[in-house]
Amino acid sequence: MAYVNPDRVEAPQKVTAQRMRLWQALHDFIRHHGGTVTSLPGHRELRIEVPKDSPLAAKLAEAGYAPRHCCTETRIAAGVFKAVDVIAVMLAGK
C-alpha cells in the first residue's frame, strides 16, 4: 500500500462550468504563447511549464494574474535536454 501524506492531500474541488470555461481560455492562451499546462482540467491552480526566459509570466501579469515561480526543471524534447521554468497562477473565484 502506498503512503499518502495527509498534509498534501487536497479536498476535491467543485468544478463549475464557469471555471471550466475560464480554465480552457487560459489554457489556450498559455499554449498559444509557448507554455504547457500540467495541472488537471478545471483545477483552480494552474501549473505551467515555460521555456527558460519566456515572456509568458509577464504576459500573465499584464492580464491581471499573479504568476508565482515554483521551480526550474529539465525536460527532454526530441532527445534534447531543455530547462523549463514552472510557474503557477490561480483562477479567480472559490
PyMOL commands that set and color helices and strands:
alter all, ss='L'
color gray80, all
select helices_A, chain A and resi 17-32+56-62
alter helices_A, ss='H'
color red, helices_A
select strands_A, chain A and resi 36-37+45-51+68-77+80-90
alter strands_A, ss='S'
color yellow, strands_A
deselect
rebuild
show_as cartoon
